Amino acid sequence: MEEQTRFIGEPIVAEFNQPPLFSKTPPCPDRFVWREETFVITETVQEWRDYGRRGRMQLNMRPANLLKAEKRGSWGVGRFYFRVRVQDGRLFDIYYDRAPKGQRQKEGSWHLYREVLSF
C-alpha cells in the first residue's frame, strides 16, 4: 500500500516527562499540544535526522565542509524527525528544527509536519 499523508506544517508544543539532557538534540517527546489539544505519544515508529542546509545557509560553506556537515550536523542546522503513534491510533510526523529564531529564542522549535493516513 502506498503511503498517503495530509500536510499540516504547524508549530506545536512538545512536552517531556523529563526535560531533554541536551536541548539541541532532544529525544521524541512524550506528548505534544496542537491547536489546544494534547496528543499522548504511545509509540515512536521511526526517527531520522536531516542535516541539510537550506536557503542561504547552503552557500556559506566550502563543498568539502558542506559534505561533512550534512553527515554530522553543525550548530543550529538540521531537523530531527519522529514518526509517532498517538493514543487514539493516529500516525503523525513531527520534527524539531534546530535553527534559532533570533536573539530572544536561541532554541529550536517543534512542528507537526504531517499526518500519515495509510502506511
C-alpha positions as CSV (number, residue, x, y, z in Angstrom):
1,M,0.0,0.0,0.0
2,E,1.3,3.4,-0.9
3,E,1.8,5.9,1.9
4,Q,-0.8,8.7,1.9
5,T,-0.3,11.8,4.0
6,R,-2.0,15.1,4.9
7,F,0.4,18.0,5.1
8,I,-0.1,20.2,8.3
9,G,3.1,22.2,8.8
10,E,2.1,24.0,12.0
11,P,4.0,24.7,15.2
12,I,3.4,22.5,18.3
13,V,4.4,22.5,21.9
14,A,6.4,19.4,22.8
15,E,6.2,18.1,26.3
16,F,8.5,15.7,28.1
17,N,8.1,13.8,31.4
18,Q,11.8,14.6,31.9
19,P,13.5,17.5,30.2
20,P,16.0,16.5,27.5
21,L,19.6,16.4,28.6
22,F,20.7,18.4,25.5
23,S,18.2,20.9,24.1
24,K,19.6,20.9,20.6
25,T,19.4,17.0,20.4
26,P,16.1,16.2,22.0
27,P,14.6,12.7,22.0
28,C,11.0,12.1,20.9
29,P,8.6,13.9,23.3
30,D,6.1,12.1,25.5
31,R,3.2,14.3,24.1
32,F,2.5,17.4,22.1
33,V,-0.1,20.1,22.0
34,W,-1.5,21.2,18.7
35,R,-4.4,23.6,18.4
36,E,-5.0,23.4,22.1
37,E,-5.4,19.6,22.0
38,T,-2.9,17.3,23.8
39,F,-1.8,14.2,21.9
40,V,-0.1,11.5,24.0
41,I,2.6,9.6,22.1
42,T,2.3,5.8,22.7
43,E,4.9,4.7,20.2
44,T,7.9,6.1,18.2
45,V,7.6,4.2,15.0
46,Q,10.6,5.7,13.2
47,E,13.1,8.5,13.6
48,W,15.6,10.2,11.3
49,R,17.8,13.3,11.0
50,D,18.3,15.7,8.2
51,Y,21.3,18.0,8.5
52,G,20.9,19.5,5.0
53,R,21.3,23.3,4.8
54,R,18.5,25.3,3.3
55,G,18.4,28.6,1.6
56,R,21.4,31.0,2.2
57,M,22.9,28.5,4.7
58,Q,23.8,26.3,1.7
59,L,26.1,29.0,0.3
60,N,28.2,29.8,3.3
61,M,30.4,26.6,3.4
62,R,33.1,25.1,1.2
63,P,31.8,22.0,-0.6
64,A,34.1,19.6,1.4
65,N,32.9,21.1,4.7
66,L,29.3,21.0,3.5
67,L,29.5,17.3,2.9
68,K,30.8,16.7,6.5
69,A,28.1,19.0,7.9
70,E,25.4,17.1,6.1
71,K,26.5,13.9,7.9
72,R,27.3,15.2,11.4
73,G,25.4,18.4,11.5
74,S,26.5,21.8,12.7
75,W,25.2,24.3,15.3
76,G,21.6,25.4,14.6
77,V,21.3,23.4,11.4
78,G,19.1,20.4,10.8
79,R,15.9,18.7,11.8
80,F,15.1,15.7,13.9
81,Y,12.1,13.8,12.6
82,F,9.9,11.4,14.6
83,R,7.0,9.3,13.2
84,V,4.8,8.8,16.2
85,R,1.6,6.9,17.1
86,V,-0.7,8.7,19.5
87,Q,-3.2,7.4,21.9
88,D,-6.2,7.3,19.5
89,G,-4.1,5.3,17.0
90,R,-3.4,8.2,14.5
91,L,0.1,8.4,13.0
92,F,2.0,11.8,12.7
93,D,5.4,13.0,11.6
94,I,6.7,15.7,13.9
95,Y,10.1,17.4,13.9
96,Y,12.4,19.6,15.9
97,D,14.0,22.3,13.8
98,R,17.4,23.2,15.4
99,A,17.5,26.7,13.8
100,P,17.4,29.5,16.4
101,K,14.7,32.1,15.8
102,G,16.7,35.1,16.8
103,Q,18.4,36.6,19.8
104,R,15.4,36.0,22.1
105,Q,14.8,32.4,21.1
106,K,18.1,30.6,20.7
107,E,16.5,27.2,21.0
108,G,14.9,25.5,18.0
109,S,11.2,24.8,17.6
110,W,8.8,21.9,17.2
111,H,6.5,21.3,14.3
112,L,3.7,19.0,13.2
113,Y,4.8,18.1,9.7
114,R,2.0,15.8,8.5
115,E,-0.5,13.1,9.4
116,V,0.1,9.7,7.9
117,L,-3.3,8.4,6.7
118,S,-2.2,5.0,5.4
119,F,1.1,3.2,5.9
